[in-house]
């Protein structure tokens, strides 16, 4: 199973020791998923993190596209879709503190 280290203060991620550089929307979704650590995040919640409306098809479609792109980066089984409910991050999430980032960047 993959390990995702997350600094919520800076929204930085490391997957299995390698730093991930993501665009704004994938970062927002991954922060939301990682913050739930084992819980499902609803489509409504993911839409709202961008100010989108869950009832608008295009907004939901945008979220689904970003989740698809994240699966390509993290691995196809990294994000589980729960139809009608939302998404679940299927990996070990390790929160890290701001002061720990320097060690990760230099390694």
Residue pairs with C-beta under 8 A, 6 or more apart in sequence:
1 91
1 92
2 15
2 16
2 74
2 75
2 78
2 91
2 92
3 15
3 16
3 91
3 92
3 94
4 13
4 14
4 15
4 34
4 74
4 89
4 91
4 92
4 93
4 94
5 13
5 14
5 94
5 95
5 96
5 104
6 12
6 13
6 30
6 31
6 34
6 93
6 94
6 95
6 96
7 13
7 95
7 96
7 97
7 98
7 100
7 101
8 31
8 34
8 35
8 95
9 97
9 98
10 98
10 101
11 27
11 31
12 19
12 101
13 19
13 20
13 22
13 27
13 30
13 34
14 20
14 104
15 73
15 74
17 107
19 104
19 105
20 73
22 30
22 73
25 50
25 62
25 66
26 66
26 69
26 70
26 73
28 49
28 50
29 46
29 49
29 63
29 66
29 67
29 70
30 70
30 89
31 49
32 41
32 45
32 46
32 49
33 41
33 79
33 87
33 88
33 89
34 89
34 93
36 89
37 89
37 93
37 95
38 88
38 89
38 93
39 88
40 82
40 85
40 86
40 87
40 88
41 86
41 87
41 88
42 85
42 86
43 54
43 60
43 63
43 86
43 87
44 54
45 86
46 63
46 86
46 87
47 53
47 54
47 59
47 60
47 63
48 54
50 59
50 62
52 59
52 62
52 63
53 59
54 60
67 79
67 81
67 87
70 78
70 79
71 78
71 79
74 91
75 91
77 90
78 89
78 90
78 91
79 87
79 88
79 89
79 90
80 87
80 88
80 90
81 87
82 88
96 104
